[in-house]
Amino acid sequence: MDFEHVHAYDTQMQKLRDIKKETENIIESINLTSDKTVLEIGTGTGNFAIEAAKHCAKVIAIDVSSEMLKFAQHKTKMKGITNIEFHHTGFLTYEHHAGPLDAVVSQLVLHHLPDFWKFIALKRIFEMLKEGGKFYLRDTVYSFDIDNHKIFFDNLIDGVKHAAGVELANDIEIAIREEYTTLDWIMEGLLTRAGFSIDKADYSEGFMAVYVCTKVDR
Ligand SMILES: C[S@@+](CC[C@H](N)C(=O)[O-])C[C@H]1O[C@@H](n2cnc3c(N)ncnc32)[C@H](O)[C@@H]1O
């Protein structure tokens, strides 16, 4: 992805999402306070990392795309924020050598991995967290009635076309065909088998989910 596409992605996200509100909700869900360290996996253009950095001691922001990271780093510098550490790495490769983390956040990224690798990624996150640490996961997860999947996908693509234009609708169509959005019951199984306790599972629009999880002593 080149600079132009990254910039376009960032502009689209700022337009379609209420990033400030999203971030406030996450900060509250994971009890982020000024003494804590949070890892964000798949930071993209750094919107969450930049807001979170104002509320905690340190953010470690990682992404497999060097273009995304460059953009996020530039934005961070322009805002005078100095407590974000960026690393070019991902779910399956990041090695955490500092003390156990207080929280891990990942939004709209895990569907890039098929289920087997999702499970490996979740187990790695579990290992990096301290006891009582929080994991906030937001991603595409299917919770609609799969007997009507054709109607559901047609309506979804049509809705996006009307709300946000043909380009995003095409991206959604490609994502449905080629990416690895999983089912709600599989996602819950993956999280619990990785060791997490699911405090909250919110499903919306049939394709979006938020999980707030805790690493608990068993
Ligand atoms: C749809 S964007 C989401 C970015 C950001 N989290 C947000 O909410 O806007 C997906 C991001 O995940 C990154 N990504 C894809 N596979 C990844 C992996 N295995 N580990 C970490 N990041 C990954 C991509 O480079 C991209 O920046």
PDBQT file of the ligand as one rigid body, heavy atoms in Angstrom, charges set to zero:
ROOT
HETATM    1  C1  LIG A 301      -8.411  -2.466   8.413  1.00  0.00    +0.000 C 
HETATM    2  S1  LIG A 301      -6.856  -1.973   9.004  1.00  0.00    +0.000 S 
HETATM    3  C2  LIG A 301      -7.262  -1.507  10.693  1.00  0.00    +0.000 C 
HETATM    4  C3  LIG A 301      -6.308  -0.474  11.233  1.00  0.00    +0.000 C 
HETATM    5  C4  LIG A 301      -6.689   0.080  12.593  1.00  0.00    +0.000 C 
HETATM    6  N1  LIG A 301      -6.628  -0.928  13.622  1.00  0.00    +0.000 N 
HETATM    7  C5  LIG A 301      -8.055   0.719  12.549  1.00  0.00    +0.000 C 
HETATM    8  O1  LIG A 301      -8.912   0.351  13.376  1.00  0.00    +0.000 OA
HETATM    9  O2  LIG A 301      -8.261   1.598  11.705  1.00  0.00    +0.000 OA
HETATM   10  C6  LIG A 301      -5.976  -3.484   9.215  1.00  0.00    +0.000 C 
HETATM   11  C7  LIG A 301      -4.532  -3.299   9.646  1.00  0.00    +0.000 C 
HETATM   12  O3  LIG A 301      -4.033  -4.559  10.074  1.00  0.00    +0.000 OA
HETATM   13  C8  LIG A 301      -2.706  -4.700   9.614  1.00  0.00    +0.000 C 
HETATM   14  N2  LIG A 301      -2.394  -6.144   9.630  1.00  0.00    +0.000 N 
HETATM   15  C9  LIG A 301      -2.751  -7.104   8.749  1.00  0.00    +0.000 A 
HETATM   16  N3  LIG A 301      -2.306  -8.311   9.141  1.00  0.00    +0.000 NA
HETATM   17  C10 LIG A 301      -1.665  -8.124  10.324  1.00  0.00    +0.000 A 
HETATM   18  C11 LIG A 301      -0.967  -8.984  11.226  1.00  0.00    +0.000 A 
HETATM   19  N4  LIG A 301      -0.855 -10.298  10.996  1.00  0.00    +0.000 N 
HETATM   20  N5  LIG A 301      -0.426  -8.444  12.342  1.00  0.00    +0.000 NA
HETATM   21  C12 LIG A 301      -0.532  -7.109  12.589  1.00  0.00    +0.000 A 
HETATM   22  N6  LIG A 301      -1.155  -6.244  11.754  1.00  0.00    +0.000 NA
HETATM   23  C13 LIG A 301      -1.716  -6.740  10.642  1.00  0.00    +0.000 A 
HETATM   24  C14 LIG A 301      -2.729  -4.044   8.250  1.00  0.00    +0.000 C 
HETATM   25  O4  LIG A 301      -1.438  -3.701   7.812  1.00  0.00    +0.000 OA
HETATM   26  C15 LIG A 301      -3.604  -2.819   8.535  1.00  0.00    +0.000 C 
HETATM   27  O5  LIG A 301      -2.862  -1.740   8.993  1.00  0.00    +0.000 OA
ENDROOT
TORSDOF 0
